[in-house]
Amino acid sequence: MSTPVGDRFGGMGASRTGDDGTADRRRGGDGGGDGPGSYSVAAAVRSPAAPGVGLAIASFLAVFYHVVDVVGGATFLLMEVAVVAATAAWLGGFLRQRTAVGLAAAGFVLALIGYFLSVPPSARALFTVGRVAADVLALLTGLSVLRLLNAGAWALFLVPVPTFLSTYLLVRRRHAAAATVAAATTGFFVLTGDASAGVGLAAAVGLTLAIGLSQLAAAGRAGVLAQWDTIAVIVAAMVVVTSVVTVVPGSASNPVVPGGDSPTVESSLVANTDSVGVLGSIRLSPEVRFTVEAEESAYWRVGSYDRYTGGRWVRTGDTTPYASGSLGDPPGESERLVQRVTARGQLDALPAAWKPVDLRGRAADTAQVTDHDGLKPGTTLLENDTYTVVSQRPTAAAGDLRRAGIDYPSSVSSRYTQLPESTPDRVGERTATVLEQADASNPYDAAVAVERYLERTKEYSLDVPAPQGNAADSFLFEMDAGYCVYYATTMVAMLRTQGVPARFVTGYTSGQRVSEDEWVVRGLDSHAWVEVYFPGHGWIRFDPTPSGPRESAERVSVETAREEGAENIDAAGSETGSYETPTATPGSDSTSSTGSTPDIGAVNPGADEFGNATIATAAGGLTADATPAGGGGSGAAGDGDDGWTPTGEDVAVGAAALVGLVAGARRFGLTERARRTVWLLHQSSADPNTDAERAFRRLEYLASIVYRPRRSGETPRQYVDALAGERFGARARAVADAYERARYGGGVDEAEARRAVEAVDDLIRQHAPVLRRLGGAGTPR
């Protein structure tokens, strides 16, 4: 077994008719007439509507489970849900409905109080009526519950409420009401963006099934079977329609249907929203965003994220209004850097070198400070808006960081070593192997080892499939290529498995230097990297993304845009200057010891030690990554596969569409017609009497298509006599004779039965040639 993660560097009355249509004759109280023992779980789940309720309940439980999987407490949540559901099922046998609803309401109030008390006193002091109202509104418009400081406690306090009420209503056979409670809970998570499209769809399908089947149950089993195709068509339509749209702005879900435009790197990273997703393929935008006047280059940082969900990064904590002096200096040695930033278009961020300590200009009047000491604008900056920011950049040497130790503040270690409980063990095991081979004995050397490992064993490409499951695990073990989001996400996850505090950071690289002290920054300079915490020094930057392929892709994108005459590609004389971007660990402020980036196209020492690909060649990197704005990539470098590969969601949508088509065909009688056509065209052999009888039935069905159906009261002989006069002739009478002997006489032999079958086959060829061609030529066996 590998070393446990975190150990390497230290700690961490009356008759009532239920909604299923069955009459419940009960006596007793609450206006519902519910007596003791009137209801049971077995009776509730036997209803055709019960699976729909179960699907709706499972949908909101899946979101609660995801929340606690991210922050911890999944096992306790499962135990809690089981106990609450069992209690609700028991109380459903005798507890009056009004009392149960009152208990649920009281439980909801107590849950909110419990969550309030679980929040640290410093954060609790910020709670006001206005602040709470604003937070509720934010939740309903895309603010993830994972942004809550104590999201795990929030989930554990609140999950009993919908679990109890929906289970109780299920046992009472109030299937539509139970599904409504469950679907409404999932709907809340859809609004917060925590429910994926699949989960939201499951809730909608469950609600539809519960309501539809509870109404049909009044007609009994036959009624349900008669209408299943209608319900199937509705559900399939919901699946397909839902798959082509996102649920709400800010939701984590994406359309399932492929072929849409990929987002830009910038739009997915530096809008300074409260979460960043791992999206799959993205593209470059060569448009100028801002210029910076400063004495030295830097990474222009926009925001950082602490909570990793497995597929997204979330920034927890609140923001506070900026005030002079509200941003303190970093611990340890640092140097002052003054930057004057000018927006060259609309800008929804305040890029600045880490660590900002002072902000000047009109932007300071409305700016916000995040819980991570980052800056957010209160309003969008317009073209030519300027602001000045003063930063104190850490200048610790590598030796200082090696000696920094592991005496992390508890607030740092608890917040920045978090990983989802479902993170595969192999991530930590691989990290331990990397550190062991690098002989890393302290967090600094560990960070350098992981940084170098990712640089040397993965290719750089913007055209990659969206990861399935945990993004870090997928990139580490199942993908050969990715871009900065994948590299930074994986490095943070790997370090966290070893108890090293790290966080995911977004912003821009320095851009194109156009003079002694000015840089032009474009959308394609947007980037993601890593910050690692060192006691006594604070947060230090590391960048595991290979710089060579990235810079080549950016250079070609700009040159292509210039040749095509695109607008807003240059500013401040950048069209005549050389295009320069920093290396992965550039400048005097870099503390990583990675050194120079390996030569592009060369196989690096140790690159194949773990069975992964080496860095892409320059040509391969450019074919995948140098896509100008508005265009998609052509394929991951070196993967040799330009085709579309369906995901699990694609398969699910396709299956739903197929089921819907089949159900629709049945609803309109197409499947029955197809079955009858096959039955008419192909007769398999049985015993002679059965063959003769079936031959007559086929003749009768053929005549109903090309002549007329047999009338009520008309005997087989009378019908055949009428057919014989309508061009069916003696062959029809021969078939009828065989039928009468087989059914009413002494029976027929094999030769007579075969002649009857062949006669019908001849009539089909003569009177229904299209059907015969569809069914194939030849005499049926």
Backbone hydrogen bonds, N-H to C=O, Kabsch-Sander energy under -0.5 kcal/mol:
donor,donor_aa,acceptor,acceptor_aa,energy
6,G,497,T,-0.6
7,D,4,P,-1.9
9,F,498,Q,-0.7
16,R,24,D,-2.4
18,G,16,R,-0.6
18,G,22,T,-2.0
19,D,173,R,-0.7
21,G,18,G,-2.0
24,D,16,R,-3.5
24,D,22,T,-0.5
25,R,23,A,-0.8
26,R,14,A,-0.6
26,R,24,D,-1.2
33,G,29,G,-2.1
34,D,29,G,-0.6
35,G,33,G,-0.6
37,G,93,G,-1.1
38,S,35,G,-1.8
38,S,93,G,-0.9
39,Y,93,G,-0.5
44,A,40,S,-1.8
45,V,41,V,-2.6
46,R,42,A,-1.0
47,S,44,A,-1.0
50,A,47,S,-1.5
53,V,49,A,-1.6
54,G,50,A,-2.7
55,L,51,P,-2.3
56,A,52,G,-2.1
57,I,53,V,-2.6
58,A,54,G,-2.6
59,S,55,L,-1.5
60,F,56,A,-1.3
61,L,57,I,-2.1
62,A,58,A,-1.9
63,V,59,S,-1.1
64,F,60,F,-2.2
65,Y,61,L,-2.6
66,H,62,A,-2.0
67,V,63,V,-2.2
68,V,64,F,-2.2
69,D,65,Y,-2.3
70,V,66,H,-1.8
71,V,67,V,-1.9
72,G,68,V,-2.4
74,A,68,V,-0.5
77,L,73,G,-2.2
78,L,74,A,-2.1
79,M,75,T,-2.0
80,E,76,F,-2.7
81,V,77,L,-2.8
82,A,78,L,-2.1
83,V,79,M,-2.2
84,V,80,E,-2.7
85,A,81,V,-2.8
86,A,82,A,-2.2
87,T,83,V,-2.4
88,A,84,V,-2.7
89,A,85,A,-2.4
90,W,86,A,-2.1
91,L,87,T,-2.8
92,G,88,A,-1.9
93,G,90,W,-1.3
94,F,91,L,-1.6
95,L,91,L,-3.2
100,A,96,R,-2.1
101,V,97,Q,-2.4
102,G,98,R,-2.0
103,L,99,T,-2.4
104,A,100,A,-2.2
105,A,101,V,-2.3
106,A,102,G,-2.5
107,G,103,L,-2.5
108,F,104,A,-2.0
109,V,105,A,-2.0
110,L,106,A,-2.5
111,A,107,G,-2.2
112,L,108,F,-2.0
113,I,109,V,-2.1
114,G,110,L,-2.8
115,Y,111,A,-2.5
116,F,112,L,-2.4
117,L,113,I,-2.3
118,S,114,G,-1.3
119,V,115,Y,-1.0
119,V,116,F,-0.7
123,A,120,P,-0.8
124,R,120,P,-2.5
125,A,121,P,-1.7
126,L,123,A,-1.3
127,F,124,R,-1.6
132,V,128,T,-2.9
133,A,129,V,-2.4
134,A,130,G,-2.3
135,D,131,R,-2.3
136,V,132,V,-2.5
137,L,133,A,-2.3
138,A,134,A,-2.3
139,L,135,D,-2.5
140,L,136,V,-1.9
141,T,138,A,-1.2
142,G,139,L,-1.0
142,G,191,L,-0.7
143,L,138,A,-2.4
144,S,142,G,-0.7
147,R,144,S,-1.7
148,L,145,V,-1.6
151,A,148,L,-1.2
154,W,150,N,-2.1
155,A,151,A,-2.3
156,L,152,G,-2.4
157,F,153,A,-2.5
158,L,154,W,-1.8
159,V,155,A,-2.5
161,V,158,L,-1.4
163,T,159,V,-1.5
164,F,160,P,-2.7
165,L,161,V,-2.2
166,S,162,P,-2.3
167,T,163,T,-1.9
168,Y,164,F,-2.7
169,L,165,L,-2.3
170,L,166,S,-1.8
171,V,167,T,-2.4
172,R,168,Y,-1.9
173,R,170,L,-1.7
174,R,169,L,-3.0
175,H,173,R,-0.9
178,A,174,R,-2.7
179,A,175,H,-2.5
180,T,176,A,-1.9
181,V,177,A,-2.2
182,A,178,A,-2.0
183,A,179,A,-3.0
184,A,180,T,-2.5
185,T,181,V,-1.8
186,T,182,A,-2.1
187,G,183,A,-2.5
188,F,184,A,-1.7
189,F,185,T,-1.4
190,V,186,T,-2.0
191,L,187,G,-2.0
192,T,188,F,-1.7
193,G,189,F,-0.9
194,D,189,F,-1.6
195,A,189,F,-1.6
196,S,194,D,-0.5
200,G,196,S,-2.6
201,L,197,A,-2.4
202,A,198,G,-2.2
203,A,199,V,-2.1
204,A,200,G,-2.0
205,V,201,L,-2.9
206,G,202,A,-2.7
207,L,203,A,-2.5
208,T,204,A,-2.3
209,L,205,V,-2.8
210,A,206,G,-2.6
211,I,207,L,-2.5
212,G,208,T,-2.8
213,L,209,L,-2.8
214,S,210,A,-1.6
215,Q,211,I,-1.5
216,L,212,G,-1.8
217,A,213,L,-1.6
218,A,215,Q,-0.9
219,A,216,L,-1.9
220,G,217,A,-1.9
223,G,219,A,-0.7
224,V,220,G,-1.8
225,L,221,R,-2.5
226,A,222,A,-2.0
227,Q,223,G,-1.1
227,Q,224,V,-0.6
228,W,224,V,-0.8
230,T,227,Q,-0.6
231,I,227,Q,-1.7
232,A,228,W,-2.5
233,V,229,D,-2.2
234,I,230,T,-2.0
235,V,231,I,-2.7
236,A,232,A,-2.6
237,A,233,V,-2.2
238,M,234,I,-2.1
239,V,235,V,-2.2
240,V,236,A,-2.4
241,V,237,A,-2.7
242,T,238,M,-2.5
243,S,239,V,-1.6
244,V,240,V,-0.6
244,V,241,V,-1.1
245,V,242,T,-1.2
251,S,248,V,-2.3
252,A,193,G,-1.2
256,V,243,S,-3.1
257,V,243,S,-1.0
265,V,283,R,-2.3
268,S,264,T,-1.4
269,L,265,V,-0.7
269,L,266,E,-1.2
270,V,266,E,-2.2
276,V,313,W,-2.5
278,V,311,G,-2.0
279,L,277,G,-0.8
281,S,464,V,-0.7
282,I,462,L,-1.9
283,R,263,P,-1.8
284,L,627,T,-1.0
288,V,568,N,-2.7
289,R,521,V,-3.0
290,F,521,V,-1.6
291,T,342,T,-2.1
292,V,519,W,-2.4
293,E,340,R,-2.3
294,A,292,V,-0.6
294,A,517,D,-1.8
300,W,298,A,-0.6
300,W,508,Y,-2.3
301,R,299,Y,-1.3
301,R,352,A,-1.8
302,V,506,T,-2.8
303,G,506,T,-1.7
305,Y,504,F,-2.7
306,D,314,V,-1.0
307,R,314,V,-2.5
308,Y,306,D,-0.6
309,T,312,R,-2.5
310,G,312,R,-0.6
313,W,276,V,-3.1
314,V,307,R,-2.8
315,R,274,D,-2.7
316,T,314,V,-0.7
317,G,147,R,-1.6
320,T,369,V,-2.2
322,Y,367,A,-2.8
326,S,323,A,-2.7
328,G,326,S,-0.6
335,E,393,R,-2.2
337,L,391,S,-2.6
339,Q,389,V,-2.5
340,R,293,E,-2.3
341,V,339,Q,-0.6
341,V,387,Y,-2.7
342,T,291,T,-2.4
343,A,385,D,-2.9
344,R,289,R,-2.8
347,L,381,L,-2.4
350,L,375,L,-0.5
352,A,301,R,-1.8
357,V,390,V,-3.4
358,D,390,V,-1.5
360,R,388,T,-3.1
364,A,361,G,-1.4
365,D,362,R,-1.4
366,T,362,R,-0.5
366,T,363,A,-0.9
367,A,363,A,-1.1
368,Q,376,K,-3.4
369,V,320,T,-3.4
370,T,368,Q,-0.5
370,T,374,G,-2.3
373,D,370,T,-1.8
376,K,368,Q,-2.5
381,L,347,L,-2.8
384,N,343,A,-3.3
385,D,382,L,-2.3
387,Y,341,V,-1.8
388,T,360,R,-2.0
389,V,339,Q,-2.4
390,V,358,D,-2.7
391,S,337,L,-2.7
392,Q,355,K,-2.8
393,R,335,E,-3.0
393,R,391,S,-0.6
395,T,333,E,-2.0
401,L,397,A,-1.9
402,R,398,A,-2.2
403,R,399,G,-1.5
404,A,401,L,-1.1
408,Y,406,I,-2.2
412,V,409,P,-0.9
413,S,409,P,-2.5
414,S,410,S,-2.3
415,R,411,S,-0.8
416,Y,412,V,-2.8
417,T,413,S,-0.6
421,E,69,D,-3.4
423,T,420,P,-2.0
427,V,424,P,-1.5
428,G,424,P,-0.6
429,E,425,D,-2.2
430,R,426,R,-2.6
431,T,427,V,-2.1
432,A,428,G,-2.5
433,T,429,E,-1.8
434,V,430,R,-2.4
435,L,431,T,-2.6
436,E,432,A,-2.2
437,Q,433,T,-2.4
438,A,434,V,-1.6
439,D,435,L,-0.5
439,D,436,E,-0.8
440,A,435,L,-2.5
441,S,439,D,-0.6
446,A,442,N,-2.1
447,A,443,P,-2.4
448,V,444,Y,-2.3
449,A,445,D,-2.4
450,V,446,A,-2.4
451,E,447,A,-2.5
452,R,448,V,-2.7
453,Y,449,A,-2.3
454,L,450,V,-2.3
455,E,451,E,-2.0
456,R,452,R,-2.2
457,T,453,Y,-1.5
458,K,454,L,-1.1
459,E,480,D,-2.9
461,S,459,E,-0.5
461,S,482,G,-2.1
464,V,462,L,-1.0
469,G,467,P,-0.6
471,A,310,G,-3.6
474,S,470,N,-2.6
475,F,471,A,-2.6
476,L,472,A,-2.3
477,F,473,D,-2.1
478,E,474,S,-2.6
479,M,474,S,-1.1
482,G,459,E,-1.5
486,Y,483,Y,-1.2
487,Y,483,Y,-1.9
488,A,484,C,-3.1
489,T,485,V,-2.2
490,T,486,Y,-2.3
491,M,487,Y,-2.3
492,V,488,A,-2.4
493,A,489,T,-2.3
494,M,490,T,-2.6
495,L,491,M,-2.4
496,R,492,V,-2.4
497,T,493,A,-1.6
498,Q,494,M,-0.6
498,Q,495,L,-1.3
499,G,496,R,-1.8
500,V,495,L,-2.1
502,A,416,Y,-2.0
503,R,531,E,-2.3
504,F,305,Y,-1.7
505,V,529,W,-2.4
506,T,303,G,-2.8
507,G,527,H,-2.0
508,Y,300,W,-2.2
509,T,525,D,-2.5
512,Q,520,V,-2.8
513,R,511,G,-0.5
514,V,512,Q,-0.5
514,V,518,E,-2.2
515,S,518,E,-1.2
518,E,515,S,-0.8
519,W,292,V,-2.4
520,V,512,Q,-2.9
521,V,290,F,-2.8
521,V,519,W,-0.5
522,R,520,V,-0.5
523,G,287,E,-2.5
524,L,285,S,-1.6
525,D,522,R,-1.5
526,S,523,G,-1.7
527,H,507,G,-2.9
529,W,505,V,-2.4
530,V,542,F,-2.8
531,E,503,R,-2.0
532,V,540,I,-2.8
533,Y,501,P,-2.0
534,F,538,G,-2.4
537,H,534,F,-2.5
538,G,534,F,-2.3
540,I,532,V,-2.7
542,F,530,V,-3.0
550,R,546,P,-0.9
551,E,547,S,-2.8
552,S,548,G,-2.3
553,A,549,P,-2.3
554,E,550,R,-2.2
555,R,551,E,-2.5
556,V,552,S,-2.3
557,S,553,A,-2.0
558,V,554,E,-2.1
559,E,555,R,-2.4
560,T,556,V,-2.7
561,A,557,S,-2.1
562,R,558,V,-2.3
563,E,559,E,-2.2
564,E,560,T,-1.8
565,G,562,R,-1.4
566,A,561,A,-2.4
574,S,571,A,-1.4
576,T,573,G,-1.2
577,G,573,G,-0.6
580,E,578,S,-0.7
590,S,586,P,-0.5
590,S,587,G,-1.0
591,T,541,R,-0.5
601,G,616,A,-0.7
602,A,599,D,-1.7
604,N,602,A,-0.6
607,A,604,N,-2.5
609,E,606,G,-1.5
611,G,608,D,-1.3
621,G,617,T,-2.7
622,L,618,A,-2.1
623,T,619,A,-2.0
624,A,620,G,-1.2
625,D,621,G,-2.3
626,A,622,L,-1.9
627,T,625,D,-1.4
631,G,628,P,-2.0
634,S,623,T,-0.5
639,D,636,A,-2.2
640,G,636,A,-0.5
651,V,647,T,-2.1
652,A,648,G,-2.3
653,V,649,E,-2.7
654,G,650,D,-2.7
655,A,651,V,-2.6
656,A,652,A,-2.4
657,A,653,V,-2.6
658,L,654,G,-2.3
659,V,655,A,-2.7
660,G,656,A,-2.6
661,L,657,A,-2.4
662,V,658,L,-2.6
663,A,659,V,-2.9
664,G,660,G,-2.7
665,A,661,L,-2.6
666,R,662,V,-2.2
667,R,663,A,-2.6
668,F,664,G,-2.0
669,G,666,R,-1.6
670,L,665,A,-2.6
671,T,665,A,-0.9
673,R,669,G,-2.0
674,A,670,L,-2.4
675,R,671,T,-2.6
676,R,672,E,-2.7
677,T,673,R,-2.2
678,V,674,A,-2.3
679,W,675,R,-2.5
680,L,676,R,-2.2
681,L,677,T,-2.3
682,H,678,V,-2.2
683,Q,681,L,-0.5
684,S,682,H,-0.6
685,S,781,R,-0.6
691,D,687,D,-2.5
692,A,688,P,-2.4
693,E,689,N,-2.3
694,R,690,T,-2.6
695,A,691,D,-2.2
696,F,692,A,-1.7
697,R,693,E,-2.0
698,R,694,R,-2.5
699,L,695,A,-2.1
700,E,696,F,-2.7
701,Y,697,R,-2.2
702,L,698,R,-2.6
703,A,699,L,-2.5
704,S,700,E,-1.7
705,I,701,Y,-1.0
705,I,702,L,-0.8
706,V,702,L,-2.4
707,Y,703,A,-2.5
708,R,703,A,-0.9
714,E,711,R,-1.8
719,Y,715,T,-2.5
720,V,716,P,-2.5
721,D,717,R,-2.4
722,A,718,Q,-1.8
723,L,719,Y,-2.0
724,A,720,V,-2.9
725,G,721,D,-1.2
726,E,723,L,-1.7
727,R,724,A,-0.5
728,F,723,L,-1.8
729,G,724,A,-1.1
731,R,728,F,-0.5
732,A,728,F,-0.8
732,A,729,G,-0.8
733,R,729,G,-1.0
734,A,730,A,-2.4
735,V,731,R,-1.8
736,A,732,A,-2.1
737,D,733,R,-2.7
738,A,734,A,-2.0
739,Y,735,V,-2.1
740,E,736,A,-2.5
741,R,737,D,-2.1
742,A,738,A,-2.3
743,R,739,Y,-2.2
744,Y,740,E,-2.9
745,G,740,E,-1.2
747,G,741,R,-2.0
753,A,749,D,-2.1
754,R,750,E,-2.2
755,R,751,A,-2.1
756,A,752,E,-2.0
757,V,753,A,-2.2
758,E,754,R,-2.6
759,A,755,R,-2.0
760,V,756,A,-2.0
761,D,757,V,-2.3
762,D,758,E,-2.2
763,L,759,A,-2.2
764,I,760,V,-2.4
765,R,761,D,-2.2
766,Q,762,D,-2.0
767,H,763,L,-3.0
768,A,764,I,-2.5
772,R,768,A,-2.1
773,R,769,P,-2.4
774,L,770,V,-2.2
775,G,771,L,-2.2
776,G,772,R,-1.6
